[in-house]
């Protein structure tokens, strides 16, 4: 089953905060992709591009333009689990 994304949010330092339909939350660091994939380099050099991340209609892929995208299964598998801090009593 392909994980579907419920929420995506670009964060500082080229990271994405993602919540999936099963409520798993992850932080995905895009810097490694930027370093290794030539087309991803534009995320760092083109002003404001990274913050314009979009979710496709199927909710199984995030993208920035026709050349730069990330499938949800990669984000799900390689993202660092993120636990929301619980409010102190």
KOLGUBA-662250 format. One record per residue: residue in one letter; x, y, z of N, C-alpha, C, O, CB in turn; residue number from 1. Coordinates in steps of 0.2 Angstrom, whole numbers, plus 5000, padded with zeros to 4 digits. Glycine has a CB too. Layout:
+--------+------+------+------+------+------+------+------+------+------+------+------+------+------+------+------+-----+
| residu |  n.x |  n.y |  n.z | ca.x | ca.y | ca.z |  c.x |  c.y |  c.z |  o.x |  o.y |  o.z | cb.x | cb.y | cb.z | num |
+--------+------+------+------+------+------+------+------+------+------+------+------+------+------+------+------+-----+
|      A |    X |    Y |    Z |    X |    Y |    Z |    X |    Y |    Z |    X |    Y |    Z |    X |    Y |    Z | NUM |
...
+--------+------+------+------+------+------+------+------+------+------+------+------+------+------+------+------+-----+
//
This chain:
+--------+------+------+------+------+------+------+------+------+------+------+------+------+------+------+------+-----+
| residu |  n.x |  n.y |  n.z | ca.x | ca.y | ca.z |  c.x |  c.y |  c.z |  o.x |  o.y |  o.z | cb.x | cb.y | cb.z | num |
+--------+------+------+------+------+------+------+------+------+------+------+------+------+------+------+------+-----+
|      X | 5004 | 4994 | 5000 | 5000 | 5000 | 5000 | 5004 | 5006 | 5000 | 5009 | 5007 | 5004 | 4995 | 5000 | 5006 |   1 |
|      X | 5003 | 5011 | 4996 | 5007 | 5017 | 4995 | 5004 | 5022 | 5000 | 4998 | 5023 | 5001 | 5006 | 5020 | 4988 |   2 |
|      X | 5009 | 5024 | 5005 | 5006 | 5029 | 5010 | 5004 | 5036 | 5007 | 5007 | 5038 | 5002 | 5012 | 5031 | 5015 |   3 |
|      X | 4999 | 5038 | 5009 | 4996 | 5045 | 5007 | 4997 | 5050 | 5012 | 4997 | 5049 | 5018 | 4988 | 5044 | 5006 |   4 |
|      X | 4999 | 5056 | 5009 | 5001 | 5062 | 5013 | 4995 | 5066 | 5015 | 4991 | 5068 | 5011 | 5006 | 5066 | 5010 |   5 |
|      X | 4994 | 5067 | 5022 | 4989 | 5071 | 5024 | 4991 | 5079 | 5024 | 4987 | 5083 | 5023 | 4986 | 5069 | 5031 |   6 |
|      X | 4997 | 5080 | 5026 | 5000 | 5087 | 5027 | 5007 | 5087 | 5025 | 5011 | 5082 | 5027 | 4998 | 5089 | 5034 |   7 |
|      X | 5009 | 5092 | 5022 | 5016 | 5093 | 5021 | 5018 | 5101 | 5022 | 5014 | 5105 | 5021 | 5018 | 5092 | 5013 |   8 |
|      X | 5024 | 5102 | 5025 | 5026 | 5109 | 5027 | 5033 | 5109 | 5026 | 5037 | 5106 | 5029 | 5024 | 5110 | 5035 |   9 |
|      X | 5035 | 5114 | 5022 | 5042 | 5115 | 5021 | 5045 | 5119 | 5028 | 5042 | 5123 | 5030 | 5044 | 5120 | 5015 |  10 |
|      X | 5051 | 5117 | 5030 | 5054 | 5120 | 5036 | 5061 | 5122 | 5035 | 5063 | 5122 | 5029 | 5054 | 5114 | 5042 |  11 |
|      X | 5064 | 5125 | 5040 | 5070 | 5128 | 5039 | 5075 | 5122 | 5037 | 5074 | 5116 | 5038 | 5073 | 5131 | 5045 |  12 |
|      X | 5081 | 5125 | 5034 | 5087 | 5120 | 5032 | 5085 | 5115 | 5028 | 5088 | 5109 | 5028 | 5089 | 5118 | 5039 |  13 |
|      X | 5080 | 5116 | 5023 | 5078 | 5111 | 5018 | 5076 | 5104 | 5021 | 5078 | 5099 | 5018 | 5084 | 5110 | 5013 |  14 |
|      X | 5071 | 5105 | 5025 | 5068 | 5099 | 5028 | 5060 | 5100 | 5027 | 5058 | 5105 | 5026 | 5069 | 5098 | 5036 |  15 |
|      X | 5057 | 5094 | 5027 | 5050 | 5094 | 5026 | 5047 | 5090 | 5032 | 5049 | 5085 | 5034 | 5048 | 5090 | 5019 |  16 |
|      X | 5041 | 5093 | 5035 | 5038 | 5090 | 5040 | 5031 | 5087 | 5036 | 5028 | 5090 | 5033 | 5035 | 5095 | 5046 |  17 |
|      X | 5030 | 5080 | 5037 | 5025 | 5077 | 5034 | 5021 | 5073 | 5039 | 5024 | 5070 | 5043 | 5028 | 5072 | 5028 |  18 |
|      X | 5014 | 5073 | 5038 | 5010 | 5069 | 5041 | 5006 | 5064 | 5036 | 5004 | 5067 | 5031 | 5005 | 5073 | 5046 |  19 |
|      X | 5006 | 5058 | 5037 | 5003 | 5053 | 5033 | 4996 | 5051 | 5036 | 4994 | 5053 | 5041 | 5007 | 5047 | 5032 |  20 |
|      X | 4992 | 5048 | 5031 | 4985 | 5046 | 5033 | 4985 | 5042 | 5040 | 4980 | 5042 | 5043 | 4982 | 5043 | 5028 |  21 |
|      X | 4990 | 5038 | 5041 | 4990 | 5034 | 5047 | 4993 | 5037 | 5053 | 4994 | 5034 | 5058 | 4994 | 5027 | 5045 |  22 |
|      X | 4993 | 5044 | 5052 | 4996 | 5049 | 5057 | 5003 | 5048 | 5059 | 5005 | 5051 | 5064 | 4992 | 5048 | 5064 |  23 |
|      X | 5007 | 5044 | 5055 | 5014 | 5044 | 5056 | 5017 | 5051 | 5054 | 5015 | 5054 | 5049 | 5018 | 5038 | 5052 |  24 |
|      X | 5021 | 5054 | 5058 | 5024 | 5061 | 5056 | 5032 | 5060 | 5056 | 5035 | 5056 | 5059 | 5023 | 5066 | 5062 |  25 |
|      X | 5034 | 5063 | 5050 | 5042 | 5062 | 5049 | 5044 | 5069 | 5047 | 5041 | 5074 | 5045 | 5043 | 5057 | 5044 |  26 |
|      X | 5051 | 5070 | 5048 | 5055 | 5075 | 5045 | 5059 | 5072 | 5040 | 5063 | 5067 | 5041 | 5059 | 5079 | 5051 |  27 |
|      X | 5059 | 5075 | 5034 | 5063 | 5072 | 5029 | 5068 | 5078 | 5027 | 5066 | 5083 | 5025 | 5059 | 5070 | 5022 |  28 |
|      X | 5074 | 5076 | 5027 | 5080 | 5081 | 5025 | 5081 | 5080 | 5018 | 5084 | 5075 | 5015 | 5086 | 5079 | 5029 |  29 |
|      X | 5080 | 5085 | 5014 | 5081 | 5085 | 5007 | 5088 | 5087 | 5005 | 5090 | 5086 | 4999 | 5076 | 5091 | 5004 |  30 |
|      X | 5092 | 5089 | 5010 | 5099 | 5091 | 5008 | 5103 | 5086 | 5005 | 5107 | 5087 | 5000 | 5103 | 5093 | 5014 |  31 |
|      X | 5102 | 5079 | 5007 | 5106 | 5074 | 5003 | 5104 | 5073 | 4996 | 5108 | 5072 | 4992 | 5104 | 5067 | 5007 |  32 |
|      X | 5097 | 5074 | 4995 | 5095 | 5074 | 4988 | 5098 | 5080 | 4984 | 5100 | 5079 | 4978 | 5087 | 5074 | 4987 |  33 |
|      X | 5098 | 5085 | 4987 | 5101 | 5091 | 4983 | 5108 | 5090 | 4982 | 5110 | 5092 | 4976 | 5100 | 5098 | 4988 |  34 |
|      X | 5112 | 5087 | 4986 | 5119 | 5086 | 4985 | 5120 | 5080 | 4979 | 5125 | 5081 | 4976 | 5122 | 5083 | 4991 |  35 |
|      X | 5116 | 5076 | 4979 | 5117 | 5070 | 4974 | 5113 | 5070 | 4968 | 5115 | 5067 | 4963 | 5115 | 5064 | 4978 |  36 |
|      X | 5108 | 5074 | 4967 | 5104 | 5074 | 4961 | 5104 | 5081 | 4958 | 5102 | 5086 | 4961 | 5096 | 5072 | 4963 |  37 |
|      X | 5107 | 5082 | 4952 | 5108 | 5088 | 4949 | 5102 | 5093 | 4949 | 5102 | 5099 | 4950 | 5111 | 5087 | 4942 |  38 |
|      X | 5096 | 5090 | 4947 | 5090 | 5094 | 4946 | 5088 | 5097 | 4953 | 5085 | 5102 | 4953 | 5085 | 5090 | 4943 |  39 |
|      X | 5089 | 5093 | 4958 | 5087 | 5096 | 4965 | 5091 | 5102 | 4967 | 5089 | 5105 | 4972 | 5088 | 5090 | 4970 |  40 |
|      X | 5097 | 5103 | 4964 | 5101 | 5109 | 4966 | 5097 | 5115 | 4965 | 5099 | 5120 | 4969 | 5107 | 5109 | 4961 |  41 |
|      X | 5092 | 5116 | 4961 | 5088 | 5122 | 4960 | 5084 | 5123 | 4967 | 5083 | 5129 | 4968 | 5084 | 5121 | 4954 |  42 |
|      X | 5083 | 5119 | 4971 | 5080 | 5120 | 4977 | 5084 | 5125 | 4981 | 5081 | 5128 | 4985 | 5078 | 5113 | 4981 |  43 |
|      X | 5090 | 5124 | 4981 | 5095 | 5128 | 4985 | 5096 | 5135 | 4982 | 5097 | 5140 | 4985 | 5101 | 5124 | 4986 |  44 |
|      X | 5096 | 5135 | 4975 | 5099 | 5141 | 4971 | 5093 | 5146 | 4969 | 5094 | 5152 | 4968 | 5103 | 5139 | 4966 |  45 |
|      X | 5087 | 5143 | 4968 | 5081 | 5147 | 4965 | 5077 | 5150 | 4971 | 5074 | 5146 | 4975 | 5077 | 5142 | 4961 |  46 |
|      X | 5077 | 5156 | 4972 | 5074 | 5159 | 4978 | 5067 | 5157 | 4978 | 5063 | 5158 | 4974 | 5075 | 5167 | 4977 |  47 |
|      X | 5065 | 5155 | 4984 | 5058 | 5153 | 4986 | 5056 | 5146 | 4983 | 5050 | 5145 | 4985 | 5054 | 5158 | 4984 |  48 |
|      X | 5059 | 5143 | 4979 | 5057 | 5137 | 4976 | 5055 | 5131 | 4981 | 5050 | 5128 | 4981 | 5062 | 5134 | 4971 |  49 |
|      X | 5060 | 5130 | 4986 | 5059 | 5125 | 4991 | 5052 | 5126 | 4995 | 5049 | 5121 | 4996 | 5065 | 5125 | 4996 |  50 |
|      X | 5051 | 5132 | 4997 | 5045 | 5134 | 5001 | 5038 | 5133 | 4997 | 5033 | 5132 | 5000 | 5045 | 5141 | 5003 |  51 |
|      X | 5039 | 5132 | 4990 | 5033 | 5131 | 4986 | 5032 | 5124 | 4984 | 5029 | 5122 | 4979 | 5034 | 5135 | 4979 |  52 |
|      X | 5033 | 5119 | 4989 | 5032 | 5112 | 4988 | 5024 | 5111 | 4988 | 5020 | 5114 | 4991 | 5035 | 5108 | 4994 |  53 |
|      X | 5022 | 5106 | 4983 | 5015 | 5105 | 4982 | 5014 | 5097 | 4983 | 5019 | 5093 | 4982 | 5013 | 5107 | 4975 |  54 |
|      X | 5008 | 5096 | 4984 | 5006 | 5089 | 4985 | 5002 | 5087 | 4978 | 4997 | 5091 | 4977 | 5002 | 5087 | 4991 |  55 |
|      X | 5003 | 5081 | 4975 | 4999 | 5080 | 4969 | 4992 | 5077 | 4971 | 4991 | 5076 | 4977 | 5003 | 5074 | 4965 |  56 |
|      X | 4988 | 5077 | 4966 | 4981 | 5075 | 4968 | 4980 | 5068 | 4971 | 4975 | 5068 | 4975 | 4977 | 5075 | 4961 |  57 |
|      X | 4984 | 5063 | 4970 | 4983 | 5057 | 4973 | 4986 | 5057 | 4980 | 4985 | 5052 | 4984 | 4987 | 5052 | 4969 |  58 |
|      X | 4990 | 5062 | 4982 | 4993 | 5063 | 4989 | 4998 | 5058 | 4990 | 5000 | 5056 | 4995 | 4987 | 5062 | 4994 |  59 |
|      X | 5001 | 5055 | 4984 | 5007 | 5050 | 4985 | 5014 | 5053 | 4982 | 5018 | 5049 | 4981 | 5005 | 5044 | 4981 |  60 |
|      X | 5014 | 5060 | 4981 | 5020 | 5063 | 4978 | 5020 | 5070 | 4980 | 5015 | 5073 | 4979 | 5021 | 5061 | 4971 |  61 |
|      X | 5026 | 5073 | 4982 | 5027 | 5080 | 4983 | 5031 | 5082 | 4977 | 5035 | 5078 | 4975 | 5030 | 5082 | 4990 |  62 |
|      X | 5030 | 5088 | 4975 | 5034 | 5091 | 4969 | 5035 | 5098 | 4970 | 5031 | 5102 | 4973 | 5031 | 5089 | 4963 |  63 |
|      X | 5040 | 5101 | 4966 | 5042 | 5108 | 4966 | 5041 | 5110 | 4959 | 5038 | 5116 | 4958 | 5049 | 5109 | 4968 |  64 |
|      X | 5043 | 5106 | 4954 | 5042 | 5108 | 4947 | 5042 | 5101 | 4943 | 5041 | 5096 | 4946 | 5047 | 5113 | 4944 |  65 |
|      X | 5042 | 5102 | 4936 | 5042 | 5096 | 4932 | 5048 | 5091 | 4933 | 5048 | 5085 | 4931 | 5041 | 5097 | 4925 |  66 |
|      X | 5053 | 5094 | 4936 | 5059 | 5090 | 4936 | 5061 | 5087 | 4944 | 5065 | 5083 | 4945 | 5065 | 5094 | 4934 |  67 |
|      X | 5057 | 5090 | 4948 | 5059 | 5089 | 4955 | 5053 | 5086 | 4959 | 5048 | 5090 | 4960 | 5062 | 5095 | 4959 |  68 |
|      X | 5053 | 5080 | 4961 | 5048 | 5077 | 4965 | 5050 | 5071 | 4969 | 5056 | 5069 | 4968 | 5042 | 5074 | 4960 |  69 |
|      X | 5046 | 5070 | 4974 | 5048 | 5064 | 4979 | 5042 | 5060 | 4980 | 5037 | 5063 | 4982 | 5051 | 5067 | 4986 |  70 |
|      X | 5042 | 5054 | 4979 | 5036 | 5049 | 4981 | 5035 | 5048 | 4988 | 5040 | 5048 | 4992 | 5037 | 5043 | 4977 |  71 |
|      X | 5029 | 5047 | 4990 | 5027 | 5047 | 4997 | 5031 | 5041 | 5000 | 5032 | 5041 | 5006 | 5020 | 5046 | 4998 |  72 |
|      X | 5032 | 5035 | 4997 | 5035 | 5029 | 5000 | 5042 | 5031 | 5002 | 5044 | 5028 | 5007 | 5034 | 5023 | 4995 |  73 |
|      X | 5045 | 5035 | 4998 | 5052 | 5037 | 5000 | 5052 | 5041 | 5006 | 5056 | 5040 | 5011 | 5056 | 5040 | 4994 |  74 |
|      X | 5048 | 5046 | 5006 | 5047 | 5050 | 5012 | 5045 | 5046 | 5018 | 5048 | 5048 | 5024 | 5042 | 5056 | 5011 |  75 |
|      X | 5041 | 5042 | 5018 | 5038 | 5037 | 5023 | 5044 | 5033 | 5026 | 5045 | 5033 | 5032 | 5032 | 5033 | 5021 |  76 |
|      X | 5047 | 5030 | 5021 | 5053 | 5025 | 5024 | 5059 | 5029 | 5026 | 5062 | 5026 | 5031 | 5055 | 5021 | 5018 |  77 |
|      X | 5061 | 5034 | 5023 | 5067 | 5037 | 5025 | 5067 | 5043 | 5029 | 5072 | 5046 | 5031 | 5071 | 5039 | 5019 |  78 |
|      X | 5061 | 5046 | 5030 | 5060 | 5051 | 5035 | 5061 | 5049 | 5042 | 5060 | 5044 | 5044 | 5053 | 5054 | 5034 |  79 |
|      X | 5064 | 5054 | 5046 | 5065 | 5053 | 5053 | 5059 | 5054 | 5057 | 5055 | 5059 | 5057 | 5071 | 5058 | 5056 |  80 |
|      X | 5057 | 5049 | 5061 | 5050 | 5049 | 5064 | 5050 | 5055 | 5069 | 5055 | 5057 | 5072 | 5049 | 5043 | 5069 |  81 |
|      X | 5045 | 5059 | 5069 | 5044 | 5065 | 5073 | 5038 | 5064 | 5078 | 5033 | 5063 | 5076 | 5043 | 5071 | 5068 |  82 |
|      X | 5040 | 5065 | 5084 | 5035 | 5065 | 5089 | 5033 | 5072 | 5091 | 5038 | 5076 | 5093 | 5038 | 5061 | 5096 |  83 |
|      X | 5027 | 5073 | 5091 | 5025 | 5080 | 5093 | 5026 | 5081 | 5101 | 5024 | 5076 | 5105 | 5018 | 5082 | 5091 |  84 |
|      X | 5029 | 5086 | 5103 | 5030 | 5087 | 5110 | 5023 | 5087 | 5114 | 5019 | 5090 | 5112 | 5034 | 5093 | 5112 |  85 |
|      X | 5023 | 5083 | 5119 | 5017 | 5083 | 5123 | 5017 | 5089 | 5128 | 5022 | 5091 | 5131 | 5016 | 5077 | 5127 |  86 |
|      X | 5011 | 5092 | 5129 | 5011 | 5098 | 5134 | 5012 | 5096 | 5141 | 5010 | 5091 | 5143 | 5004 | 5102 | 5133 |  87 |
|      X | 5016 | 5100 | 5144 | 5018 | 5098 | 5151 | 5011 | 5099 | 5156 | 5008 | 5104 | 5155 | 5024 | 5102 | 5154 |  88 |
|      X | 5011 | 5095 | 5161 | 5005 | 5096 | 5165 | 5006 | 5101 | 5170 | 5002 | 5102 | 5175 | 5003 | 5089 | 5169 |  89 |
+--------+------+------+------+------+------+------+------+------+------+------+------+------+------+------+------+-----+
//
